[in-house]
């Protein structure tokens, strides 16, 4: 099984969040930290609530 996708019932879901700063282009995945998501390409950071 892939480290990027997860199968739930009959659907395929991404495990990682894509960066919103790249106009919906796939491939810019954000790293998950304990308190935030960070894009390794542009450095965009989203804090978890």
C-alpha distance matrix in Angstrom:
0.0 3.8 6.6 8.8 7.9 8.0 9.1 12.6 14.7 15.1 14.2 11.6 12.5 12.4 12.1 14.8 18.2 19.9 23.4 26.2 28.6 27.2 28.3 24.9 23.6 19.8 18.6 20.7 18.4 20.1 19.6 19.8 22.7 24.4 27.0 25.9 23.5 24.5 23.9 23.8 25.6 28.5 28.6 28.7 28.3 27.9 28.9 27.4 30.0
3.8 0.0 3.8 5.4 5.6 7.5 9.7 13.3 16.0 16.1 14.3 11.0 11.1 10.0 9.7 11.8 15.2 16.5 19.9 22.8 25.0 23.6 24.9 21.6 20.1 16.4 15.0 17.0 14.8 16.7 16.4 17.1 20.2 22.3 24.7 23.2 20.5 21.1 20.4 20.2 21.8 24.8 25.1 25.2 25.0 24.8 26.1 25.0 27.9
6.6 3.8 0.0 3.8 5.9 7.8 11.1 14.1 17.4 17.9 15.7 12.3 11.2 9.2 7.6 9.3 13.0 14.7 17.8 21.0 23.2 22.2 23.9 20.9 19.5 15.9 14.0 15.3 12.5 13.9 13.0 13.6 16.5 18.7 21.2 19.8 17.3 18.0 17.6 17.4 19.5 22.4 22.2 22.4 22.0 21.9 23.0 21.9 24.9
8.8 5.4 3.8 0.0 3.8 7.1 10.5 13.4 16.7 16.7 13.9 10.3 8.7 6.0 5.4 6.5 9.9 11.3 14.6 17.6 19.9 18.8 20.2 17.1 16.0 12.3 10.9 12.3 9.7 11.5 11.7 12.6 16.0 18.5 20.3 18.4 15.4 16.1 15.4 15.7 17.4 20.1 20.2 20.0 19.8 19.6 21.1 20.3 23.3
7.9 5.6 5.9 3.8 0.0 3.8 6.8 9.8 13.0 12.9 10.2 6.6 5.6 4.5 5.3 8.0 10.9 12.6 16.3 18.7 21.5 20.4 21.2 17.8 17.1 13.5 13.1 14.8 12.3 14.0 14.5 14.7 18.2 20.1 21.9 20.1 17.4 18.7 18.1 19.0 20.5 22.8 23.0 22.3 21.9 21.1 22.5 21.2 23.8
8.0 7.5 7.8 7.1 3.8 0.0 3.8 6.4 9.8 10.6 8.4 5.8 5.2 6.2 6.4 10.0 12.8 15.2 18.9 21.0 24.1 23.4 23.9 20.4 20.2 16.8 16.7 18.1 15.3 16.4 16.5 15.9 19.1 20.4 22.2 21.1 18.8 20.7 20.7 21.8 23.7 25.8 25.6 24.6 23.8 22.5 23.3 21.4 23.6
9.1 9.7 11.1 10.5 6.8 3.8 0.0 3.8 6.4 7.1 5.9 4.7 6.3 8.9 9.9 13.5 15.9 18.0 21.8 23.5 26.8 25.9 26.0 22.3 22.3 19.1 19.5 21.1 18.6 19.9 20.2 19.5 22.6 23.7 25.4 24.4 22.2 24.2 24.2 25.4 27.1 29.1 29.0 27.9 27.1 25.5 26.3 24.2 26.0
12.6 13.3 14.1 13.4 9.8 6.4 3.8 0.0 3.8 5.9 5.3 6.3 7.3 10.5 11.4 14.9 16.8 19.3 22.9 24.2 27.8 27.3 27.1 23.4 24.0 21.1 21.9 23.1 20.5 21.4 21.7 20.4 23.3 23.8 25.4 24.6 22.8 25.3 25.6 27.3 29.0 30.7 30.4 28.9 27.7 25.7 26.1 23.6 24.9
14.7 16.0 17.4 16.7 13.0 9.8 6.4 3.8 0.0 3.8 5.8 8.4 10.3 13.9 15.1 18.6 20.3 22.5 26.2 27.3 30.8 30.2 29.7 26.0 26.7 23.9 24.9 26.4 24.0 25.0 25.5 24.2 27.1 27.4 28.9 28.2 26.5 29.0 29.2 30.9 32.5 34.2 34.0 32.4 31.2 29.1 29.6 26.9 28.0
15.1 16.1 17.9 16.7 12.9 10.6 7.1 5.9 3.8 0.0 3.8 7.0 10.0 13.6 15.7 18.9 20.3 22.0 25.7 26.5 30.0 29.0 28.2 24.4 25.0 22.3 23.7 25.6 23.7 25.1 26.1 25.3 28.5 29.3 30.5 29.4 27.2 29.4 29.2 30.9 32.1 33.8 34.0 32.3 31.6 29.7 30.6 28.3 29.5
14.2 14.3 15.7 13.9 10.2 8.4 5.9 5.3 5.8 3.8 0.0 3.8 6.4 10.1 12.6 15.5 16.7 18.2 21.9 22.7 26.2 25.2 24.4 20.7 21.3 18.7 20.2 21.9 20.1 21.6 22.8 22.2 25.5 26.5 27.6 26.1 23.8 25.9 25.6 27.4 28.5 30.1 30.3 28.6 28.0 26.2 27.3 25.2 26.6
11.6 11.0 12.3 10.3 6.6 5.8 4.7 6.3 8.4 7.0 3.8 0.0 3.8 6.9 9.6 12.4 14.0 15.4 19.1 20.4 23.7 22.5 22.2 18.4 18.6 15.6 16.8 18.6 16.7 18.5 19.7 19.5 23.0 24.4 25.6 23.9 21.3 23.0 22.5 24.0 25.1 26.9 27.3 25.9 25.5 24.0 25.4 23.6 25.5
12.5 11.1 11.2 8.7 5.6 5.2 6.3 7.3 10.3 10.0 6.4 3.8 0.0 3.8 6.4 9.0 10.4 12.3 16.0 17.4 20.8 20.1 20.0 16.3 16.8 14.0 14.9 16.1 13.9 15.2 16.3 15.9 19.4 20.8 21.8 20.1 17.6 19.5 19.2 21.1 22.4 23.9 24.0 22.5 21.9 20.3 21.6 19.8 21.8
12.4 10.0 9.2 6.0 4.5 6.2 8.9 10.5 13.9 13.6 10.1 6.9 3.8 0.0 3.8 5.5 7.3 9.1 12.9 14.8 17.9 17.2 17.7 14.3 14.4 11.3 11.7 12.6 10.2 11.6 12.8 12.9 16.6 18.5 19.5 17.4 14.6 16.1 15.7 17.3 18.7 20.4 20.5 19.2 18.8 17.6 19.2 17.9 20.4
12.1 9.7 7.6 5.4 5.3 6.4 9.9 11.4 15.1 15.7 12.6 9.6 6.4 3.8 0.0 3.8 6.8 9.8 13.2 15.6 18.6 18.4 19.5 16.4 16.4 13.4 12.9 13.1 9.8 10.2 10.4 9.9 13.4 15.2 16.6 15.0 12.5 14.3 14.5 16.0 18.1 19.9 19.4 18.3 17.4 16.2 17.3 15.8 18.5
14.8 11.8 9.3 6.5 8.0 10.0 13.5 14.9 18.6 18.9 15.5 12.4 9.0 5.5 3.8 0.0 3.8 6.6 9.6 12.5 15.2 15.1 16.7 13.9 13.9 11.1 10.3 9.8 6.3 6.5 7.3 7.6 11.4 13.9 14.8 12.5 9.4 10.8 10.8 12.5 14.5 16.1 15.6 14.6 13.9 13.2 14.8 14.1 17.2
18.2 15.2 13.0 9.9 10.9 12.8 15.9 16.8 20.3 20.3 16.7 14.0 10.4 7.3 6.8 3.8 0.0 3.8 6.6 9.0 11.9 12.4 13.7 11.2 11.9 10.0 10.0 8.6 5.8 5.5 7.8 8.3 11.9 14.2 14.2 11.3 8.0 9.4 9.3 11.9 13.4 14.2 13.9 12.1 11.6 10.6 12.7 12.4 15.4
19.9 16.5 14.7 11.3 12.6 15.2 18.0 19.3 22.5 22.0 18.2 15.4 12.3 9.1 9.8 6.6 3.8 0.0 3.8 6.3 9.0 8.7 10.1 7.8 8.3 6.9 7.3 5.6 4.5 5.7 9.2 10.9 14.3 17.1 16.7 13.3 9.7 9.8 8.2 10.8 11.2 12.0 12.5 10.8 11.5 11.3 14.3 14.8 17.9
23.4 19.9 17.8 14.6 16.3 18.9 21.8 22.9 26.2 25.7 21.9 19.1 16.0 12.9 13.2 9.6 6.6 3.8 0.0 3.8 5.5 6.3 8.5 7.7 8.4 8.5 8.7 5.6 5.9 5.9 9.6 11.6 14.4 17.3 16.3 12.5 9.0 8.2 6.1 9.3 9.1 8.9 9.5 7.5 8.9 9.4 12.9 14.4 17.4
26.2 22.8 21.0 17.6 18.7 21.0 23.5 24.2 27.3 26.5 22.7 20.4 17.4 14.8 15.6 12.5 9.0 6.3 3.8 0.0 3.8 5.6 6.3 6.3 8.5 9.9 11.3 8.7 9.6 9.5 13.1 14.6 17.1 19.6 17.9 14.3 11.3 10.9 9.3 12.6 11.9 10.6 11.5 8.6 10.1 9.9 13.5 15.1 17.6
28.6 25.0 23.2 19.9 21.5 24.1 26.8 27.8 30.8 30.0 26.2 23.7 20.8 17.9 18.6 15.2 11.9 9.0 5.5 3.8 0.0 3.8 5.8 7.7 9.0 11.1 12.0 9.1 10.9 10.9 14.3 16.4 18.5 21.2 19.5 15.7 12.8 11.3 9.1 11.9 10.2 8.2 9.8 7.4 10.1 11.1 14.9 17.2 19.7
27.2 23.6 22.2 18.8 20.4 23.4 25.9 27.3 30.2 29.0 25.2 22.5 20.1 17.2 18.4 15.1 12.4 8.7 6.3 5.6 3.8 0.0 3.8 5.6 5.7 8.3 9.5 7.4 10.3 11.5 15.2 17.7 20.3 23.3 22.0 18.2 14.9 13.2 10.2 12.2 9.9 9.0 11.6 10.1 13.1 14.3 18.0 20.0 22.8
28.3 24.9 23.9 20.2 21.2 23.9 26.0 27.1 29.7 28.2 24.4 22.2 20.0 17.7 19.5 16.7 13.7 10.1 8.5 6.3 5.8 3.8 0.0 3.8 5.6 9.0 11.4 10.2 12.8 14.2 18.0 20.1 22.9 25.6 24.2 20.4 17.3 16.2 13.6 15.9 13.7 12.7 15.1 13.1 15.7 16.1 19.7 21.4 23.7
24.9 21.6 20.9 17.1 17.8 20.4 22.3 23.4 26.0 24.4 20.7 18.4 16.3 14.3 16.4 13.9 11.2 7.8 7.7 6.3 7.7 5.6 3.8 0.0 3.8 6.3 9.3 9.0 11.0 12.9 16.6 18.5 21.7 24.4 23.4 19.8 16.4 15.9 13.4 15.7 14.2 14.0 16.1 14.1 16.1 16.0 19.5 20.5 23.0
23.6 20.1 19.5 16.0 17.1 20.2 22.3 24.0 26.7 25.0 21.3 18.6 16.8 14.4 16.4 13.9 11.9 8.3 8.4 8.5 9.0 5.7 5.6 3.8 0.0 3.8 6.5 7.1 9.9 12.6 16.2 18.7 22.0 25.0 24.4 20.8 17.2 16.0 13.0 14.5 12.5 13.2 15.8 14.6 17.0 17.6 21.2 22.4 25.2
19.8 16.4 15.9 12.3 13.5 16.8 19.1 21.1 23.9 22.3 18.7 15.6 14.0 11.3 13.4 11.1 10.0 6.9 8.5 9.9 11.1 8.3 9.0 6.3 3.8 0.0 3.8 5.8 7.7 11.0 14.3 16.8 20.3 23.4 23.3 19.9 16.1 15.3 12.4 13.6 12.4 14.0 16.1 15.3 17.2 17.7 20.9 21.7 24.6
18.6 15.0 14.0 10.9 13.1 16.7 19.5 21.9 24.9 23.7 20.2 16.8 14.9 11.7 12.9 10.3 10.0 7.3 8.7 11.3 12.0 9.5 11.4 9.3 6.5 3.8 0.0 3.8 5.8 9.4 12.2 15.1 18.5 21.9 22.2 18.9 15.1 13.7 10.6 10.9 10.0 12.4 14.5 14.5 16.4 17.4 20.5 21.4 24.8
20.7 17.0 15.3 12.3 14.8 18.1 21.1 23.1 26.4 25.6 21.9 18.6 16.1 12.6 13.1 9.8 8.6 5.6 5.6 8.7 9.1 7.4 10.2 9.0 7.1 5.8 3.8 0.0 3.8 6.6 9.8 12.9 16.0 19.4 19.3 15.8 12.0 10.3 7.0 7.8 7.0 9.0 10.8 10.7 12.7 14.1 17.3 18.6 22.0
18.4 14.8 12.5 9.7 12.3 15.3 18.6 20.5 24.0 23.7 20.1 16.7 13.9 10.2 9.8 6.3 5.8 4.5 5.9 9.6 10.9 10.3 12.8 11.0 9.9 7.7 5.8 3.8 0.0 3.8 6.6 9.5 12.8 16.2 16.5 13.2 9.5 8.5 6.3 7.5 8.5 10.5 11.1 10.8 11.7 12.5 15.3 16.1 19.6
20.1 16.7 13.9 11.5 14.0 16.4 19.9 21.4 25.0 25.1 21.6 18.5 15.2 11.6 10.2 6.5 5.5 5.7 5.9 9.5 10.9 11.5 14.2 12.9 12.6 11.0 9.4 6.6 3.8 0.0 3.8 6.4 9.5 12.8 12.8 9.5 5.8 5.0 4.3 6.6 8.7 9.9 9.1 8.6 8.5 9.3 11.7 12.7 16.4
19.6 16.4 13.0 11.7 14.5 16.5 20.2 21.7 25.5 26.1 22.8 19.7 16.3 12.8 10.4 7.3 7.8 9.2 9.6 13.1 14.3 15.2 18.0 16.6 16.2 14.3 12.2 9.8 6.6 3.8 0.0 3.8 6.5 10.1 11.0 8.4 5.5 5.2 6.2 7.0 10.4 11.9 10.2 10.5 9.5 10.4 11.7 12.4 16.1
19.8 17.1 13.6 12.6 14.7 15.9 19.5 20.4 24.2 25.3 22.2 19.5 15.9 12.9 9.9 7.6 8.3 10.9 11.6 14.6 16.4 17.7 20.1 18.5 18.7 16.8 15.1 12.9 9.5 6.4 3.8 0.0 3.8 6.8 8.1 6.3 4.7 6.7 9.1 10.6 13.9 14.9 12.7 12.2 10.1 9.8 10.0 9.7 13.3
22.7 20.2 16.5 16.0 18.2 19.1 22.6 23.3 27.1 28.5 25.5 23.0 19.4 16.6 13.4 11.4 11.9 14.3 14.4 17.1 18.5 20.3 22.9 21.7 22.0 20.3 18.5 16.0 12.8 9.5 6.5 3.8 0.0 3.8 5.6 5.2 5.9 7.7 11.0 12.0 15.6 16.2 13.2 13.1 10.3 10.2 9.3 9.2 12.6
24.4 22.3 18.7 18.5 20.1 20.4 23.7 23.8 27.4 29.3 26.5 24.4 20.8 18.5 15.2 13.9 14.2 17.1 17.3 19.6 21.2 23.3 25.6 24.4 25.0 23.4 21.9 19.4 16.2 12.8 10.1 6.8 3.8 0.0 3.8 6.1 8.4 10.9 14.4 15.7 19.2 19.5 16.3 15.8 12.5 11.6 9.4 8.3 10.9
27.0 24.7 21.2 20.3 21.9 22.2 25.4 25.4 28.9 30.5 27.6 25.6 21.8 19.5 16.6 14.8 14.2 16.7 16.3 17.9 19.5 22.0 24.2 23.4 24.4 23.3 22.2 19.3 16.5 12.8 11.0 8.1 5.6 3.8 0.0 3.8 7.4 10.0 13.8 15.7 18.9 18.4 15.0 13.9 10.3 8.9 6.0 5.4 8.0
25.9 23.2 19.8 18.4 20.1 21.1 24.4 24.6 28.2 29.4 26.1 23.9 20.1 17.4 15.0 12.5 11.3 13.3 12.5 14.3 15.7 18.2 20.4 19.8 20.8 19.9 18.9 15.8 13.2 9.5 8.4 6.3 5.2 6.1 3.8 0.0 3.8 6.5 10.2 12.6 15.4 14.8 11.7 10.3 6.7 5.6 4.1 5.1 8.7
23.5 20.5 17.3 15.4 17.4 18.8 22.2 22.8 26.5 27.2 23.8 21.3 17.6 14.6 12.5 9.4 8.0 9.7 9.0 11.3 12.8 14.9 17.3 16.4 17.2 16.1 15.1 12.0 9.5 5.8 5.5 4.7 5.9 8.4 7.4 3.8 0.0 3.8 7.0 9.7 12.4 12.2 9.7 8.3 5.7 5.2 6.3 7.4 11.1
24.5 21.1 18.0 16.1 18.7 20.7 24.2 25.3 29.0 29.4 25.9 23.0 19.5 16.1 14.3 10.8 9.4 9.8 8.2 10.9 11.3 13.2 16.2 15.9 16.0 15.3 13.7 10.3 8.5 5.0 5.2 6.7 7.7 10.9 10.0 6.5 3.8 0.0 3.8 6.3 8.9 8.7 6.1 5.7 4.5 6.5 8.6 10.8 14.4
23.9 20.4 17.6 15.4 18.1 20.7 24.2 25.6 29.2 29.2 25.6 22.5 19.2 15.7 14.5 10.8 9.3 8.2 6.1 9.3 9.1 10.2 13.6 13.4 13.0 12.4 10.6 7.0 6.3 4.3 6.2 9.1 11.0 14.4 13.8 10.2 7.0 3.8 0.0 3.8 5.5 5.8 4.9 5.2 6.5 9.0 11.8 14.0 17.6
23.8 20.2 17.4 15.7 19.0 21.8 25.4 27.3 30.9 30.9 27.4 24.0 21.1 17.3 16.0 12.5 11.9 10.8 9.3 12.6 11.9 12.2 15.9 15.7 14.5 13.6 10.9 7.8 7.5 6.6 7.0 10.6 12.0 15.7 15.7 12.6 9.7 6.3 3.8 0.0 3.8 6.0 5.6 8.0 9.5 12.4 14.8 17.0 20.7
25.6 21.8 19.5 17.4 20.5 23.7 27.1 29.0 32.5 32.1 28.5 25.1 22.4 18.7 18.1 14.5 13.4 11.2 9.1 11.9 10.2 9.9 13.7 14.2 12.5 12.4 10.0 7.0 8.5 8.7 10.4 13.9 15.6 19.2 18.9 15.4 12.4 8.9 5.5 3.8 0.0 3.8 5.9 8.2 11.0 14.0 17.0 19.4 23.0
28.5 24.8 22.4 20.1 22.8 25.8 29.1 30.7 34.2 33.8 30.1 26.9 23.9 20.4 19.9 16.1 14.2 12.0 8.9 10.6 8.2 9.0 12.7 14.0 13.2 14.0 12.4 9.0 10.5 9.9 11.9 14.9 16.2 19.5 18.4 14.8 12.2 8.7 5.8 6.0 3.8 0.0 3.8 5.6 9.1 12.3 15.5 18.4 21.7
28.6 25.1 22.2 20.2 23.0 25.6 29.0 30.4 34.0 34.0 30.3 27.3 24.0 20.5 19.4 15.6 13.9 12.5 9.5 11.5 9.8 11.6 15.1 16.1 15.8 16.1 14.5 10.8 11.1 9.1 10.2 12.7 13.2 16.3 15.0 11.7 9.7 6.1 4.9 5.6 5.9 3.8 0.0 3.8 6.2 9.9 12.6 15.7 19.0
28.7 25.2 22.4 20.0 22.3 24.6 27.9 28.9 32.4 32.3 28.6 25.9 22.5 19.2 18.3 14.6 12.1 10.8 7.5 8.6 7.4 10.1 13.1 14.1 14.6 15.3 14.5 10.7 10.8 8.6 10.5 12.2 13.1 15.8 13.9 10.3 8.3 5.7 5.2 8.0 8.2 5.6 3.8 0.0 3.8 6.9 10.2 13.3 16.4
28.3 25.0 22.0 19.8 21.9 23.8 27.1 27.7 31.2 31.6 28.0 25.5 21.9 18.8 17.4 13.9 11.6 11.5 8.9 10.1 10.1 13.1 15.7 16.1 17.0 17.2 16.4 12.7 11.7 8.5 9.5 10.1 10.3 12.5 10.3 6.7 5.7 4.5 6.5 9.5 11.0 9.1 6.2 3.8 0.0 3.8 6.5 9.7 12.9
27.9 24.8 21.9 19.6 21.1 22.5 25.5 25.7 29.1 29.7 26.2 24.0 20.3 17.6 16.2 13.2 10.6 11.3 9.4 9.9 11.1 14.3 16.1 16.0 17.6 17.7 17.4 14.1 12.5 9.3 10.4 9.8 10.2 11.6 8.9 5.6 5.2 6.5 9.0 12.4 14.0 12.3 9.9 6.9 3.8 0.0 3.8 6.6 9.5
28.9 26.1 23.0 21.1 22.5 23.3 26.3 26.1 29.6 30.6 27.3 25.4 21.6 19.2 17.3 14.8 12.7 14.3 12.9 13.5 14.9 18.0 19.7 19.5 21.2 20.9 20.5 17.3 15.3 11.7 11.7 10.0 9.3 9.4 6.0 4.1 6.3 8.6 11.8 14.8 17.0 15.5 12.6 10.2 6.5 3.8 0.0 3.8 6.5
27.4 25.0 21.9 20.3 21.2 21.4 24.2 23.6 26.9 28.3 25.2 23.6 19.8 17.9 15.8 14.1 12.4 14.8 14.4 15.1 17.2 20.0 21.4 20.5 22.4 21.7 21.4 18.6 16.1 12.7 12.4 9.7 9.2 8.3 5.4 5.1 7.4 10.8 14.0 17.0 19.4 18.4 15.7 13.3 9.7 6.6 3.8 0.0 3.8
30.0 27.9 24.9 23.3 23.8 23.6 26.0 24.9 28.0 29.5 26.6 25.5 21.8 20.4 18.5 17.2 15.4 17.9 17.4 17.6 19.7 22.8 23.7 23.0 25.2 24.6 24.8 22.0 19.6 16.4 16.1 13.3 12.6 10.9 8.0 8.7 11.1 14.4 17.6 20.7 23.0 21.7 19.0 16.4 12.9 9.5 6.5 3.8 0.0
